[in-house]
Amino acid sequence: MLAKSFNITKHEVWNAYLAVKANKGSAGIDKQTIADFDVNLKNNLYKIWNRMSSGSYFPPPVRRVEIPKSNGKVRPLGIPTISDRIAQMVVKNRLEPTVEPFFHRDSYGYRPGKSALDAIAQARQRCWRNNWVLDMDIKGFFDALDHKLVIKAVSRFTQCRWILLYIERWLKADVIMLNGDCVQRERGTPQGGVISPLIANIYLHLTFDNWMQRWFPCIEFERYADDIVVHCRSQQQLLFIEQKIRARFTQCKLELCEEKTKIVYCKDSNRKGDFPVQSFDFLGYTFRPRSARDRQGKFFVSFSPAVSRKALKSMRLKIKEHPIIKSCFSLTIEDLANAINPMIQGWINYYGRFRKSSLSAIYDYINGKLLKWVMRKCKRLKRRKTRAGNWLRALYANKPWLFAHWRVWRWVAE
């Protein structure tokens, strides 16, 4: 048997397949699902291993999809095929342990053992200590990455030929647009690819994290992918840091999004003066002055996070558009609970970490939708809101654990 060009084991491909299967995800341009891939699993995995280890693996184009954003715009994603996701996972699993020890402690996005909630908790503490925040967002980050600079950045951490080879090929892979056109990509990495978050972290580690630590070690920040919050003691200090960061990003062929980048005054009871901008959004939370109580029960103003209006709007839309709530009236109320509880529990786990009382609005909205669902399902309750409310209240009294939000929030139907 001829020796392969690259030392990639079949075990690595198998582990990559298991990770991709666990993550699920939609099909790429070949319309092949995980279930389709599994029909000829052994042969499909062998092809990936054989081509990657021989250097003959070339990624197919990625499928372009657009995800609506809360501001009316869309977020472009590039969906690779199942086989390509497995190949990317092979590289990710080999490269990530090498680069992870070098990453900054305040880089939280797409890293093992770190989460968005960790970043929010740290930002809250630092907003209490520092008067000013620079809330930054990089304009079209994933689409703006310079390919030569990306390869140069990855080369700082590894000289493995096949890792560099395949990352370069993935960067240059074509994109199949919504209208079917095939577009060659000269910049960027597809947001939606398995390897893209790791590439983004490597690039921003050298562009921002490591640069800040070297030149401004006393300035604290949190970064989650391309969302960055920088803390400063004074407005003068912040304006100076902002100027330096903009120059650094220009040097690395990146640009701050003017619409989303702003200077924020972290107003609280102890901070005098005023400033027109006193709030910012970070990872689904809004940081702003809020009424709070101290240990003695006295009220004061604290600059703290709670679920954002955009997040609440998104949750309401998901409840409203859920297929079972919209039309499946032949199912039981227990079936409905089983269908929507994982979604609700996920919101509780994430948005209930800080100022959980702010979720009461979405709980009330869900209860309102449950009331309408019951009225449409039961003929005897049709157009009888009071009677339907009594029925739902009785259900809540007998089964307070049925819906996830009932377990954490006391509700009384009207």
C-alpha positions as CSV (number, residue, x, y, z in Angstrom):
1,M,0.0,0.0,0.0
2,L,1.4,3.4,-1.0
3,A,2.1,5.9,1.8
4,K,-0.2,8.8,2.1
5,S,1.1,12.4,1.7
6,F,-0.5,13.5,5.0
7,N,-0.7,11.7,8.3
8,I,-4.5,11.8,8.9
9,T,-6.0,8.8,10.7
10,K,-9.3,7.2,10.0
11,H,-10.1,7.6,13.7
12,E,-9.9,11.4,13.3
13,V,-12.4,11.3,10.4
14,W,-14.7,9.1,12.5
15,N,-14.6,11.5,15.5
16,A,-15.2,14.4,13.1
17,Y,-18.3,12.6,11.7
18,L,-19.7,12.0,15.2
19,A,-19.3,15.7,16.1
20,V,-21.0,16.8,12.8
21,K,-23.8,14.4,13.3
22,A,-24.4,15.7,16.9
23,N,-24.5,19.3,15.6
24,K,-27.1,18.3,13.0
25,G,-27.6,21.1,10.4
26,S,-29.1,21.4,7.0
27,A,-27.9,20.0,3.7
28,G,-25.5,21.7,1.3
29,I,-25.6,22.1,-2.4
30,D,-25.8,18.3,-3.0
31,K,-29.0,18.2,-0.8
32,Q,-27.5,15.3,1.1
33,T,-28.7,15.0,4.7
34,I,-27.0,13.2,7.6
35,A,-29.5,10.4,7.1
36,D,-28.6,10.2,3.4
37,F,-24.9,10.2,4.3
38,D,-25.4,7.3,6.8
39,V,-26.9,5.0,4.1
40,N,-23.4,4.5,2.7
41,L,-21.5,5.6,5.8
42,K,-18.3,3.4,5.6
43,N,-17.7,4.3,1.9
44,N,-18.4,8.0,2.4
45,L,-16.0,8.3,5.3
46,Y,-13.3,6.4,3.5
47,K,-13.6,8.8,0.5
48,I,-13.1,11.8,2.9
49,W,-10.1,10.1,4.6
50,N,-8.5,9.0,1.3
51,R,-8.8,12.4,-0.4
52,M,-7.6,14.4,2.6
53,S,-4.7,12.2,3.4
54,S,-3.5,12.2,-0.2
55,G,-3.9,15.9,-0.7
56,S,-6.6,15.6,-3.4
57,Y,-9.5,16.9,-1.3
58,F,-11.1,20.0,-2.9
59,P,-14.2,21.4,-1.1
60,P,-17.4,21.8,-3.1
61,P,-19.1,25.2,-3.3
62,V,-21.1,26.3,-0.2
63,R,-24.8,27.0,-0.4
64,R,-25.8,30.6,0.3
65,V,-28.7,31.2,2.6
66,E,-30.0,34.4,4.3
67,I,-31.2,34.6,7.8
68,P,-33.5,37.6,8.7
69,K,-32.1,40.0,11.3
70,S,-34.1,42.1,13.8
71,N,-33.1,45.3,11.9
72,G,-34.8,44.2,8.7
73,K,-31.5,43.2,7.1
74,V,-30.3,39.6,6.5
75,R,-27.3,37.7,7.7
76,P,-25.6,35.7,4.9
77,L,-24.6,32.2,5.7
78,G,-22.6,29.6,3.7
79,I,-23.8,26.0,4.3
80,P,-21.2,23.4,3.4
81,T,-22.1,19.8,2.4
82,I,-22.1,17.1,5.1
83,S,-18.8,15.6,3.7
84,D,-17.2,19.1,3.7
85,R,-18.3,19.7,7.3
86,I,-16.7,16.5,8.3
87,A,-13.4,17.4,6.5
88,Q,-13.5,20.9,8.2
89,M,-14.1,19.2,11.6
90,V,-11.0,17.0,11.0
91,V,-8.9,20.2,10.6
92,K,-10.6,22.0,13.5
93,N,-10.0,19.1,15.9
94,R,-6.3,19.0,15.0
95,L,-5.8,22.8,15.1
96,E,-7.9,23.9,18.0
97,P,-5.8,22.3,20.8
98,T,-2.7,23.9,19.4
99,V,-4.1,27.5,19.3
100,E,-6.4,27.4,22.3
101,P,-3.7,27.9,25.0
102,F,-2.6,31.1,23.3
103,F,-6.0,32.8,23.2
104,H,-6.8,35.7,25.5
105,R,-8.8,35.0,28.6
106,D,-11.4,37.6,27.6
107,S,-12.1,36.0,24.2
108,Y,-15.4,34.0,24.8
109,G,-16.8,33.1,21.4
110,Y,-16.7,29.6,20.0
111,R,-14.3,28.4,22.7
112,P,-14.5,25.2,24.8
113,G,-15.3,26.0,28.4
114,K,-16.4,29.6,27.7
115,S,-19.8,31.0,26.9
116,A,-21.7,34.1,26.1
117,L,-23.0,34.2,29.7
118,D,-19.4,34.3,30.9
119,A,-18.8,37.3,28.8
120,I,-22.0,39.1,30.0
121,A,-21.1,38.4,33.7
122,Q,-17.6,39.8,33.2
123,A,-18.9,42.9,31.3
124,R,-21.3,43.6,34.1
125,Q,-18.5,43.6,36.7
126,R,-16.4,45.9,34.6
127,C,-19.2,48.3,33.9
128,W,-19.5,48.7,37.7
129,R,-15.8,49.5,37.9
130,N,-15.4,51.7,34.8
131,N,-17.5,54.7,33.8
132,W,-17.2,54.4,30.0
133,V,-17.7,51.7,27.3
134,L,-16.8,51.5,23.7
135,D,-19.3,49.1,22.1
136,M,-17.8,47.9,18.9
137,D,-19.0,45.8,15.9
138,I,-16.8,45.0,13.0
139,K,-18.5,45.7,9.6
140,G,-19.2,42.5,7.7
141,F,-16.4,40.7,9.5
142,F,-16.7,37.2,8.1
143,D,-17.1,38.6,4.6
144,A,-14.2,41.0,5.0
145,L,-11.3,38.7,6.0
146,D,-8.2,39.1,3.8
147,H,-7.2,35.6,2.7
148,K,-3.5,36.2,2.7
149,L,-3.6,37.7,6.2
150,V,-5.7,34.8,7.4
151,I,-3.1,32.2,6.2
152,K,-0.3,34.3,7.7
153,A,-2.2,34.4,11.0
154,V,-2.8,30.6,11.0
155,S,0.9,30.1,10.1
156,R,1.9,31.8,13.4
157,F,0.5,28.7,15.2
158,T,1.1,25.8,12.9
159,Q,3.3,24.8,10.0
160,C,1.3,21.7,9.3
161,R,1.1,21.6,5.5
162,W,-2.2,19.9,5.1
163,I,-3.9,22.2,7.6
164,L,-2.7,25.3,5.8
165,L,-3.5,23.8,2.4
166,Y,-7.1,22.9,3.2
167,I,-7.8,26.2,5.1
168,E,-6.7,28.1,2.0
169,R,-8.9,25.9,-0.2
170,W,-11.9,26.5,2.0
171,L,-11.3,30.3,2.0
172,K,-11.4,30.2,-1.8
173,A,-14.3,27.8,-2.2
174,D,-17.1,29.1,-4.5
175,V,-20.5,30.2,-3.3
176,I,-23.8,29.2,-4.9
177,M,-26.1,32.2,-4.6
178,L,-29.9,32.1,-4.0
179,N,-30.5,32.5,-7.8
180,G,-28.1,29.7,-8.6
181,D,-25.2,31.8,-9.7
182,C,-21.7,30.5,-8.8
183,V,-19.5,33.3,-7.3
184,Q,-15.8,33.1,-6.7
185,R,-14.8,34.4,-3.3
186,E,-11.8,36.7,-3.1
187,R,-12.3,37.7,0.5
188,G,-14.0,36.3,3.7
189,T,-14.9,33.0,5.1
190,P,-18.4,31.6,5.0
191,Q,-20.3,32.2,8.2
192,G,-21.8,28.8,8.8
193,G,-18.7,26.7,8.1
194,V,-17.2,24.5,10.8
195,I,-13.7,26.0,10.5
196,S,-14.8,29.6,10.2
197,P,-15.3,30.4,13.9
198,L,-11.8,29.1,14.7
199,I,-10.3,31.1,11.8
200,A,-12.1,34.2,13.1
201,N,-10.7,33.7,16.6
202,I,-7.2,33.2,15.3
203,Y,-7.4,36.4,13.2
204,L,-8.9,38.6,15.9
205,H,-6.5,37.2,18.5
206,L,-3.6,38.7,16.5
207,T,-5.5,41.7,15.2
208,F,-7.1,42.8,18.5
209,D,-6.7,40.6,21.6
210,N,-2.9,40.2,21.5
211,W,-2.4,43.7,20.2
212,M,-4.4,45.2,23.1
213,Q,-2.5,43.1,25.7
214,R,0.8,44.2,24.3
215,W,0.1,48.0,23.9
216,F,-2.8,48.6,26.4
217,P,-2.5,45.9,29.1
218,C,-4.5,48.0,31.6
219,I,-7.6,48.3,29.3
220,E,-10.2,45.6,29.9
221,F,-12.4,44.2,27.2
222,E,-14.7,41.3,26.4
223,R,-14.8,39.8,22.8
224,Y,-17.3,37.3,21.5
225,A,-16.4,36.7,17.8
226,D,-16.7,40.2,16.3
227,D,-18.8,41.7,19.1
228,I,-16.4,43.7,21.4
229,V,-16.9,45.7,24.5
230,V,-14.0,47.9,25.7
231,H,-14.0,49.5,29.2
232,C,-12.3,52.8,30.1
233,R,-12.1,55.0,33.2
234,S,-12.6,58.3,31.4
235,Q,-14.1,59.6,28.1
236,Q,-10.7,61.1,27.2
237,Q,-9.1,57.7,27.6
238,L,-11.8,56.0,25.6
239,L,-11.5,58.5,22.7
240,F,-7.8,57.8,22.5
241,I,-8.3,54.0,22.6
242,E,-11.0,54.2,19.9
243,Q,-8.6,56.1,17.6
244,K,-5.9,53.5,18.1
245,I,-8.3,50.6,17.5
246,R,-9.6,52.1,14.3
247,A,-6.1,52.6,13.0
248,R,-5.2,49.0,13.9
249,F,-8.3,47.6,12.2
250,T,-7.5,49.6,9.0
251,Q,-4.0,48.1,9.1
252,C,-5.6,44.6,9.2
253,K,-8.1,45.5,6.5
254,L,-11.1,45.6,8.8
255,E,-13.6,48.4,9.5
256,L,-15.8,49.2,12.4
257,C,-19.6,49.4,11.7
258,E,-20.5,53.0,12.3
259,E,-24.2,52.2,13.0
260,K,-23.4,49.7,15.8
261,T,-20.2,51.2,17.3
262,K,-20.9,53.8,20.0
263,I,-19.5,55.4,23.1
264,V,-21.6,54.7,26.2
265,Y,-21.7,56.3,29.7
266,C,-22.4,53.7,32.4
267,K,-24.7,55.9,34.5
268,D,-25.5,54.8,38.1
269,S,-26.3,56.4,41.4
270,N,-22.6,57.2,42.1
271,R,-21.8,58.7,38.7
272,K,-22.5,62.4,38.2
273,G,-22.9,64.2,34.9
274,D,-24.8,63.1,31.8
275,F,-24.3,61.7,28.3
276,P,-26.8,61.1,25.5
277,V,-26.0,57.4,25.1
278,Q,-26.4,55.3,28.3
279,S,-27.1,51.8,27.0
280,F,-25.7,49.2,24.7
281,D,-26.7,45.7,23.6
282,F,-24.3,42.7,24.0
283,L,-25.2,39.1,23.2
284,G,-28.9,39.5,23.5
285,Y,-28.8,41.6,26.7
286,T,-29.2,45.4,27.1
287,F,-26.9,47.1,29.6
288,R,-28.4,50.3,31.0
289,P,-29.2,52.1,34.3
290,R,-31.8,50.1,36.3
291,S,-33.5,50.4,39.6
292,A,-32.1,47.9,42.2
293,R,-32.1,47.2,45.9
294,D,-29.1,46.9,48.2
295,R,-28.8,44.5,51.1
296,Q,-30.5,46.9,53.4
297,G,-33.5,47.1,51.0
298,K,-32.7,50.6,49.8
299,F,-33.2,51.5,46.2
300,F,-30.4,52.7,44.0
301,V,-29.5,52.9,40.3
302,S,-27.3,50.1,38.9
303,F,-25.9,49.8,35.4
304,S,-26.8,46.2,34.7
305,P,-27.9,43.8,32.0
306,A,-31.4,42.3,31.2
307,V,-32.9,40.7,28.2
308,S,-33.0,43.1,25.2
309,R,-36.1,44.2,23.4
310,K,-34.7,42.7,20.2
311,A,-34.4,39.3,21.9
312,L,-38.0,39.6,23.3
313,K,-39.3,40.5,19.8
314,S,-37.5,37.4,18.4
315,M,-39.0,35.2,21.1
316,R,-42.5,36.4,20.4
317,L,-42.1,35.8,16.7
318,K,-40.9,32.2,17.3
319,I,-43.9,31.5,19.5
320,K,-46.3,33.2,17.1
321,E,-44.9,31.3,14.1
322,H,-44.5,27.9,15.8
323,P,-46.4,25.4,13.6
324,I,-48.2,23.6,16.5
325,I,-49.4,26.9,18.0
326,K,-50.6,28.1,14.6
327,S,-52.5,25.1,13.4
328,C,-52.1,21.7,15.2
329,F,-55.3,21.8,17.2
330,S,-55.8,18.0,17.0
331,L,-52.9,17.5,19.5
332,T,-53.3,17.6,23.2
333,I,-52.1,20.3,25.5
334,E,-49.4,17.9,26.7
335,D,-48.2,17.5,23.1
336,L,-48.0,21.3,22.8
337,A,-46.0,21.5,26.0
338,N,-43.5,18.9,24.8
339,A,-43.1,20.7,21.5
340,I,-42.4,24.2,22.9
341,N,-40.8,23.5,26.3
342,P,-37.2,22.9,25.0
343,M,-37.3,26.4,23.3
344,I,-38.8,28.1,26.4
345,Q,-36.3,26.4,28.7
346,G,-33.4,27.5,26.6
347,W,-34.6,31.1,26.9
348,I,-35.0,30.7,30.7
349,N,-31.5,29.3,31.0
350,Y,-29.9,32.1,28.9
351,Y,-31.9,35.2,29.5
352,G,-32.9,34.3,33.0
353,R,-29.3,34.4,34.3
354,F,-29.5,38.2,34.9
355,R,-32.6,40.1,36.0
356,K,-34.9,37.2,35.4
357,S,-38.0,39.3,36.1
358,S,-37.5,41.0,32.7
359,L,-38.7,37.7,31.1
360,S,-42.2,38.2,32.6
361,A,-43.3,39.9,29.4
362,I,-42.6,36.8,27.3
363,Y,-44.2,34.6,29.8
364,D,-47.4,36.6,29.6
365,Y,-47.2,36.5,25.8
366,I,-46.9,32.7,25.8
367,N,-49.8,32.4,28.2
368,G,-51.9,34.6,25.9
369,K,-51.0,32.3,23.0
370,L,-51.9,29.2,25.0
371,L,-55.3,30.8,25.8
372,K,-56.1,31.4,22.2
373,W,-54.9,27.9,21.3
374,V,-57.3,26.4,23.8
375,M,-60.2,28.5,22.6
376,R,-59.6,27.4,19.0
377,K,-59.2,23.8,20.0
378,C,-62.2,23.4,22.2
379,K,-65.6,24.2,20.7
380,R,-67.2,24.8,24.1
381,L,-64.6,27.4,24.8
382,K,-64.8,29.2,21.5
383,R,-65.3,33.0,21.9
384,R,-65.5,32.5,25.7
385,K,-62.3,34.0,27.0
386,T,-63.3,34.0,30.6
387,R,-64.2,30.3,30.6
388,A,-61.1,29.4,28.7
389,G,-59.0,31.4,31.2
390,N,-60.6,29.5,34.1
391,W,-59.9,26.2,32.3
392,L,-56.2,27.2,31.8
393,R,-56.0,28.5,35.4
394,A,-57.2,25.1,36.7
395,L,-54.7,23.3,34.5
396,Y,-52.0,25.5,35.9
397,A,-53.1,24.7,39.5
398,N,-53.1,20.9,38.8
399,K,-50.0,20.8,36.6
400,P,-47.7,23.7,37.4
401,W,-44.8,21.8,35.9
402,L,-46.5,21.3,32.5
403,F,-44.9,24.3,30.7
404,A,-41.4,25.4,31.4
405,H,-42.2,29.0,32.3
406,W,-44.9,27.9,34.7
407,R,-42.2,26.3,36.8
408,V,-40.3,29.6,37.4
409,W,-43.0,32.3,37.2
410,R,-46.3,32.5,39.1
411,W,-49.1,33.1,36.6
412,V,-52.8,33.7,37.1
413,A,-55.0,33.6,34.0
414,E,-57.5,36.4,33.5
